[in-house]
Amino acid sequence: MTDFDWVPEGVDITVPSVARAYDYMLGGAHNLAVDRAMADQAAKVLPSTPRLVRMNRAYLRRVVTHLVESGIDQFLDIGSGIPTVGNVHEVAPDARVVYVDKDPVAVAHSELLLSGNDKTAVVQGDLRNPEDLLSRPEVLGLLDFDRPVAVLMLMVLHFVPDEDEPWRLVARYRDHVVPGSYLAISHVTDDRQSAAWRGVARTAAQSRDSLNNRSHAEIAEFFEGFELQEPGLVGCGLWRPQGRGDISDNADENALIYAGLGLKPESGSR
């Protein structure tokens, strides 16, 4: 291990990590100076960035709560990042949860934090390789794909460039789950404040992850084969807000991250 005992050996601590920057903006402790510098730079370009991160975490809480109330007790959280306060297993303590991230730091810290919790598993994997991810023993040992599963892809699909065919990839996950399963997505957009988001994208490129802003119509395509649940694909702050912290007083901020929940209907095919 390095001097930072939570950073796995071999990780280049001179390169910022989106997962650790996200942790920093949520008030977590597992981030480095390079991550904080990248997050602070993004906030200079788009001052609402930290608030947007917190609004997305509030959306996670609301959508997971709704899914539990709808009878879902299995979650596959792809692009989960570092599990700071309010992660899926805390919102749904009786559910089985598999966290997936490609960042070795996020995975290592998740394993440490979730040690001894037999209802959770952590996998280092890439969304772009669904066959590998869905066949992992950690996944199959915890999730029963003959029963409905909620697939969460929050703030991750915008890191998959068009040339990697993200719509086709999402369809692979859709085809793997049974009717009655759900897909939750949150995704950045430059439908408003385009110049600012392009600046954030240039900042994120420091981490070797490209940020691909997409339009409302492009993000809606991810839900092909699902029935969008009310209120549809909207700004994440407008998705069933329940109180302060869920929604911004600034109308533009509520439309900088789109969020939606889709249900795979009974007429769908596996």
N, C-alpha and C positions, 0 to 999 in steps of 0.2 A: 504493500500500500504506500501511497505518497504521504507527505506531511499532513495533508488533509485526509484524515483516516476514513472519510466516507467516499473518497474518490478512488475508483478502481485503478490498479496498477496499469500503466500503459496509456491512460487517457491524457491527451495533450491539454494541459490546463492553460495554455496560452491562447487556445481557440475558444471563443465564447460558445455557449450552448443555449439554444432557444428554451429547452426545458428548464435550465437553471435560471435564465432570465425571467421566465414566467413565474418560477418559484419566488424570485426576488420581488416581483411586482405584486405577488399575493402576500408578501410579508414573511416569507419563509427564510430559513437560515442556511439552506444548502445551495449556495451560489458563491461564485468567485468574483474577484474584482473585474475581470474581463466581461463577465456576464452583466454585472451592475452597470458597467460603462456602456455596454450595448443597449441595455434597457433605458438608461438615462438619455442616450442619444436618440432613441426612438421617441421618447417623450418630448424631446426638444422639437422634433419634426412634427409630431402629432401629440399635443399635450394631453389629450384624453386617453392615451394608450393604457396607463395603469388602471383607469376607471373601466375601460373596456374589458380588460383582463378580469377584473372583479365582477363585472356584469356577466361575463361568460361563466364564471364559477357559480354565480347565483342561478343562472339558467340551468346548469348541471343539477343543482339541488332541486329545482322545481320539476325538471323533467324526470329525474329519477324518482322523486316522490310520487309523481303522477303515474309512472310505470308500475311502481309497487302497488299503488291503489288499484291499478288495472289488472293485478294478478301476476305480474312478472316477478320471478325470483331468481333469474339468471342474467348476468350482464357480461358482455365482452367489450371492454373499454380499450379501444385502439388509439394509440397516441396519448396515453394517460399522463405522461410526464412524471414529475416528482410528486408523490402523494401528500400534498399539504392538507391543511384542515379543510374538511368538507368534501372529502373524496367519496366515491360511490359506496364503499363498504361502510362508511360512517352514516351516510344518508339511509342506506338499506342494510342494516346490520344482520338481518336474517337471510339475506340473499347470498348466492354464490357469485363471486366476481373474479374475472380474469383480467388483469391489467397487462397491456402490451405496449412496449415502446422500443424504439431502435437505439435510444441513447443509453449507453452502458451505465452512466452515472444515475440516470433515473431508475434503471432496473436494479442496480445495486442498492440504492437507498430504499426502494420499494421492498426488496427482499428483507432488508434489515428491519424496516418499520413493521412489516406484516408477519414477521417470524412468529410462529405459534398460532397463527390464525388459519384454521383448516378450512375456512370457507372462501379463502382467497388464494390466488396463484399469480405469479409474475412471470412474464415471458419477454425475452429480448427478441423482437421480430420486426419485420417490415410489412406494413400495410400492402405494399406492392407485390407481396408473395403470399397470396391467400392460401394456396394449397399447402405450403409449408406451415404457415401459422395455424391453420385449422386442423392440422394433423398432429400437432405437438402433444405429447403425452400429458403435459400440464393442463392443456386446454380440454382434451378429451376426458381426463380424469376428474374434472370438476363440472363441466357443462354437458348437459344432455341435449343434443341437437334434434332429438325426436320430440322435444317439447319447445315451446316458444322461448326465444332468447331476445334480449334487447342488445343491439349492437350500437355502441356509442362511438361516433367519430367527431369529437369536438375539437375545433381549432387544429385540425391535422390535415384535411384534404387540400388546404391551400398550399401545403408544402409538396404536393405531388404535381409536377408540371404536366401540361397537356400531352406532351409526347409519350408520357407513361400511361396514357389512357385511363385517367381516374374514374370515369363513368363506367368503363368496362370492369374495372376492379371492384367498384361498389356492387355492380350487378352480380359478381361472383359470390360475394358475401350474401346478397339477397337470395340467390339460388340455393345457398347452403342451408338456410334456416327455414323452418316450417311456417305455414300460415299461422297468424296470431302473433308472430314476432314483430319487433319494432326496429326502426332505424332512426337514431337521433343525430343530427348534424348541426354544427355551427361553423361558419366560414366567413372570412373577411371579404369585403367588397369595396370597390372604388366607385360604386354608383354615385357616391357623394364624396367630396374632398379628395378627388383623384390625385392631385399633386402631392398632398400630404401622405397618402398611402404609398405612392411610388417612392417617396423618401424613406418610409418605414421599410419597404421591401429592400431598398439598397442597404439599409442598416442591417437587416436580418441576414443579408448575404455574407456578412462577416462570419457567420456561424456555419457556412457551407450549406445552408438550407435556403432554397429559393422560395420567395413568397409570391404566390400567384393569385392576385385579386381576380375575382370573377363576378359576373353580373347576376342579378336576381334570376334571370332565365337560365343561365348556365348552372347555377346552384340547384335550381328546381329540378333539373334533369337528373340529379343524383337520386331522386325519389321515384324514378320510373319503376313501375311494378309495385309501388306502395300507395296507400291512401293517406294523403296528408291530413293530419289531425288539426282541429281548430287550435289557433287562429290561422293556420297555414304557415307559409315561409315568410317570416317577419323579422324585424330587428330583434336581437336576442332580449333586449329590455322590454319588448312589447309582447313577448311570449308568456302569457298568463302571469303578469307581474302580481306580486302579493304585498309589496310594501317597499319602504325606502331601501335603497341599495340594489333593488332589482331593475330599476328603470331610471333613466337620466332625465333631468329637466330640459336638456338640450336635444331637440328633435333630431339633429344630424347625428349625434352620438348613438341614438337608438337605431340608426340605420347603417352603421358601419360594420356590424357583424350580423349576418342573417342566421336565423335558427329555425329549425323545423323538426317535426316528429312524424314519421310515416309508419303506417301499420300494413303489414303484408296480409292481404285479404285471403279469406278462405278459398277463393277461386284461383289463387296463385299456385304455381307449380314449384316444387322443390328442385 
